Amino acid sequence: MTYSTHVNIAATPIIEQDIVQHRLPWCGEELIAPGHFGHLEFEIDGSLRTLWCYMAVSERPSFSTEVLADLTRAQSLFRAEASAQQASVSSAIRTIVHGSRTAGIYNLGGDLGLFVDCIRRQDRTRLTEYAHLCVDIVFNNSEGYGQGVTTVALVQGQAMGGGFEAALSCHVIVAERSARLGLPEVMFNLFPGMGAYSFLSRRLTPAAAERMILSGKVYTAAELHELGIVDVLAEDGGGVAAVRRHVREMNRRQSTRRAMRHVCNVVNPITRAELIRVTDIWVETALQLTEEDLRRMSRLINAQDRRAAGQSATAAE
């Protein structure tokens, strides 16, 4: 059974039977008015012990400061709840799935408008704060909230720049065949600084990760599946079902998977300190961009706005 709504997630253990009117699992307060998380929606699948977290952004689907604020608050609650649940293994959430409610777009990446503004004003403090927030979000995904939670990215549509980095930070990437994923930062003389190299160099080789970043190429889901970056390639419209099948399979081998993840973290860990050091280099590089670089970035903003408007119009038809 799946329960779907906008919810306020509070620190209450998930117990499937504990569902009464106006209450949901992981919701210790009565159900509040929709919009408590302005840019996130949640579903809980008790049978699979899975929480689905969808970005629901009405304008350009990217990591605006408002979206980051929602994700930061939600992740704090995820982490607290994951820790509290360890005393009740039978009711613990094992998997968190990240998806998007915007048809054809997973996420278009960082807040380019903010970047342009900060760079022109040489506002190092604000740009660094933004970058560190992004790092904390991808680090939480990659370390499973410190409690062995498996994170899954469900990519249905385009995942560009920071959107691709967010997907890479998850343990499992499920992508529908029409999805397109890429790191276009090189086109405006920058590099993806919120985890791309760290995550790609663990899935590929460091040299292959560098080639991918410097190419600026947009890849099909099938190409990335062949490279081993996309774990599950689903047919269009079949992404949710593919995630559920994969989660069932993971649940059957939960102990082995947790042990292997622990081994990977011992042998080749991704630490918050590493991610912070890289993103600080990104900030320094960004602040040195020229006006021509910023004009290219602004043209990409306009292209993203047109793309998002086109997707919204198509979805409304």
C-alpha positions in Angstrom: 0.0 0.0 0.0 1.3 3.5 -0.9 0.4 6.7 1.0 0.8 9.9 -0.9 0.5 13.5 0.1 2.5 16.6 1.0 3.5 15.9 4.6 5.5 17.3 7.5 8.0 14.6 8.4 8.6 14.4 12.1 10.7 12.0 14.2 8.2 9.2 14.7 9.1 5.6 13.7 7.4 4.2 10.6 4.9 1.5 11.7 2.6 0.4 8.9 -0.3 -0.3 11.2 -0.1 3.1 12.9 -2.2 4.9 10.3 -5.2 6.8 11.4 -7.2 9.6 9.9 -5.0 12.7 9.4 -1.9 10.8 10.3 0.8 9.2 8.2 4.0 7.1 9.0 7.0 9.4 9.7 4.5 12.1 10.6 4.3 12.7 14.4 1.9 15.7 14.0 -1.5 15.8 12.4 -1.3 16.3 8.6 -0.7 19.9 7.9 -1.9 22.0 4.9 -0.2 21.1 1.6 2.9 23.2 0.9 4.6 22.9 4.3 7.6 21.8 2.1 7.1 24.2 -0.7 9.2 22.3 -3.3 9.0 18.7 -2.1 6.4 16.0 -2.1 6.6 12.6 -0.2 5.2 9.2 -0.6 5.7 6.2 1.7 5.6 2.6 0.6 5.3 0.7 3.8 5.5 -2.7 2.1 8.9 -1.9 0.7 10.0 0.3 3.6 10.7 3.0 1.1 10.3 6.8 1.3 9.8 8.6 -2.1 11.0 12.2 -2.2 9.9 14.2 -5.2 11.1 17.7 -6.2 8.0 19.7 -7.2 9.2 23.0 -8.7 6.8 25.2 -10.6 9.4 27.3 -12.4 12.9 26.2 -13.6 13.5 22.8 -11.9 16.9 23.5 -10.4 18.6 23.8 -7.0 17.4 27.3 -6.1 18.1 28.5 -2.6 14.4 27.7 -1.7 14.8 24.1 -2.9 18.0 23.8 -1.0 16.4 25.0 2.1 13.6 22.4 1.8 16.0 19.6 1.1 18.3 20.6 4.0 15.4 20.6 6.4 14.0 17.4 5.1 17.4 15.7 5.2 17.9 16.7 8.8 14.6 15.0 9.7 15.6 11.9 7.6 18.9 11.7 9.5 17.2 12.0 12.9 14.6 9.5 12.0 17.0 7.0 10.5 19.0 7.1 13.8 15.9 6.8 16.0 14.6 3.8 13.9 17.6 1.6 14.5 16.0 0.5 17.8 13.1 -0.9 15.7 14.6 -2.8 12.8 11.3 -4.1 11.6 9.8 -0.7 11.0 13.0 1.1 9.7 13.0 2.8 6.4 15.6 1.1 4.2 15.4 3.1 1.0 14.9 6.8 0.0 14.1 7.5 -3.6 14.7 10.9 -5.2 12.6 11.8 -8.2 10.9 14.8 -9.9 7.3 15.8 -10.5 8.4 17.9 -13.5 7.6 16.0 -16.7 10.8 15.4 -18.7 13.1 17.1 -16.2 14.9 15.5 -13.2 16.8 18.6 -12.3 18.7 21.2 -14.4 21.4 21.9 -11.8 22.6 24.8 -9.9 21.1 28.3 -9.5 22.9 29.9 -12.4 21.2 33.3 -11.8 22.6 33.3 -8.3 26.0 32.3 -9.7 26.0 35.2 -12.1 25.0 37.7 -9.5 27.5 36.5 -6.9 30.4 36.4 -9.4 29.6 39.9 -10.7 29.5 41.3 -7.1 32.5 39.0 -6.1 30.3 37.8 -3.2 32.5 34.9 -2.1 30.6 34.4 1.2 27.2 33.8 -0.4 28.6 31.6 -3.2 30.5 29.5 -0.6 27.4 29.1 1.6 25.4 27.9 -1.4 28.2 25.5 -2.5 28.5 24.0 1.0 24.7 23.5 1.3 24.9 21.5 -2.0 27.8 19.4 -0.6 25.9 18.6 2.5 22.9 17.4 0.5 25.0 15.1 -1.8 27.1 13.9 1.2 23.9 12.9 3.1 22.8 10.9 0.0 26.2 9.2 -0.4 26.6 8.1 3.2 23.0 6.9 3.7 22.4 9.4 6.5 24.9 7.6 8.6 22.5 4.6 9.2 22.9 2.4 6.1 19.9 3.8 4.3 20.1 3.1 0.5 19.5 6.2 -1.7 18.1 5.8 -5.2 17.9 8.4 -8.0 14.9 8.0 -10.4 15.8 10.0 -13.5 12.9 10.6 -15.8 14.1 13.3 -18.2 17.0 15.6 -18.1 19.6 15.7 -15.3 22.1 18.4 -16.0 25.1 19.8 -14.0 24.2 19.7 -10.4 21.1 17.6 -11.2 23.5 14.9 -12.6 25.7 15.3 -9.5 22.7 14.8 -7.2 21.9 11.6 -9.0 25.5 10.4 -8.9 25.5 10.9 -5.1 22.9 8.2 -4.7 23.9 4.6 -4.3 21.6 3.5 -7.2 20.7 5.3 -10.4 17.5 4.2 -12.2 17.0 6.1 -15.5 14.4 5.8 -18.2 15.6 5.3 -21.7 14.8 8.9 -22.9 16.7 10.5 -20.0 19.6 12.7 -20.8 22.4 13.4 -18.3 25.4 15.7 -18.7 27.8 18.1 -17.1 27.8 21.3 -19.3 29.8 23.6 -17.0 32.8 23.5 -19.3 30.9 25.6 -21.8 31.1 28.6 -19.6 34.7 27.8 -18.4 33.8 26.2 -15.1 33.6 22.6 -13.8 31.0 20.7 -11.8 32.1 21.3 -8.2 29.5 19.6 -6.0 30.7 16.1 -6.2 30.9 15.1 -9.9 34.6 14.2 -9.9 34.5 12.4 -6.5 31.5 10.3 -7.5 32.5 9.6 -11.1 36.0 8.6 -10.2 34.6 5.9 -7.9 32.3 4.6 -10.6 34.8 4.9 -13.4 38.5 5.7 -13.3 39.9 9.1 -12.4 41.0 9.6 -16.0 37.6 8.6 -17.4 35.9 10.9 -14.9 38.1 13.8 -16.0 37.4 13.1 -19.7 33.7 13.1 -19.1 33.7 16.4 -17.2 35.9 18.2 -19.7 33.9 16.9 -22.7 30.7 18.6 -21.7 28.9 15.8 -23.5 25.2 15.1 -22.8 24.8 11.3 -22.5 21.8 9.1 -23.1 20.7 6.8 -20.3 21.7 3.8 -22.4 25.3 5.1 -22.9 25.7 5.7 -19.1 24.2 2.2 -18.5 26.9 0.8 -20.7 29.5 2.7 -18.8 28.2 1.4 -15.5 27.0 4.8 -14.2 23.3 4.1 -14.6 22.6 0.9 -12.7 19.1 0.1 -14.0 17.9 1.2 -17.5 14.1 1.3 -17.6 11.7 1.8 -20.5 10.0 5.2 -20.7 7.1 5.2 -18.2 8.5 2.2 -16.4 10.9 3.9 -14.0 8.8 3.7 -10.9 8.1 0.0 -11.5 11.8 -0.6 -12.1 12.7 1.1 -8.8 10.2 -1.1 -6.9 11.6 -4.3 -8.5 15.2 -3.2 -7.7 14.2 -2.3 -4.1 12.6 -5.7 -3.6 15.8 -7.4 -4.8 17.9 -5.2 -2.5 15.7 -6.0 0.5 16.3 -9.7 -0.1 20.0 -9.2 0.1 20.1 -6.3 2.6 22.9 -7.7 4.8 25.3 -8.4 1.9 24.6 -5.0 0.3 25.2 -3.1 3.5 28.5 -5.1 4.1 29.7 -4.3 0.6 28.9 -0.6 0.9 30.9 -0.6 4.2 33.8 -2.3 2.4 33.7 0.4 -0.3 33.7 3.1 2.3 36.7 1.6 4.0 38.7 1.1 0.8 37.7 4.2 -1.1 35.7 6.6 1.1 34.0 9.8 0.0 34.3 12.2 2.9 32.6 15.5 3.5 36.1 17.1 3.8 37.0 16.0 0.3 33.8 17.4 -1.1 34.3 20.7 0.7 37.8 21.0 -0.5 36.7 20.5 -4.1 33.8 22.9 -3.9 36.0 25.6 -2.4 38.2 25.2 -5.6 35.0 25.6 -7.6 34.1 28.9 -5.7 37.6 30.2 -6.4 37.4 29.3 -10.1 33.9 30.7 -10.4 34.9 34.1 -9.0 37.5 34.4 -11.8 35.1 34.0 -14.7 35.1 36.7 -17.3 32.1 38.7 -18.5 32.0 36.6 -21.7 31.8 33.5 -19.5 28.9 35.0 -17.6 27.1 35.9 -20.9 27.4 32.2 -21.9 25.9 31.3 -18.5 23.1 33.7 -19.0 22.3 32.2 -22.4 22.1 28.8 -20.7 19.7 30.3 -18.1 17.4 31.5 -21.0 17.6 28.1 -22.7 16.7 26.3 -19.5 13.7 28.7 -18.9 12.5 27.9 -22.4 13.0 24.2 -21.9 11.1 24.3 -18.6 8.3 26.3 -20.1 8.0 23.9 -23.0 7.8 20.9 -20.7 5.1 22.6 -18.6 3.1 23.4 -21.7 3.4 19.8 -23.0 2.4 18.4 -19.6 -0.7 20.7 -19.5 -1.9 19.5 -22.9 
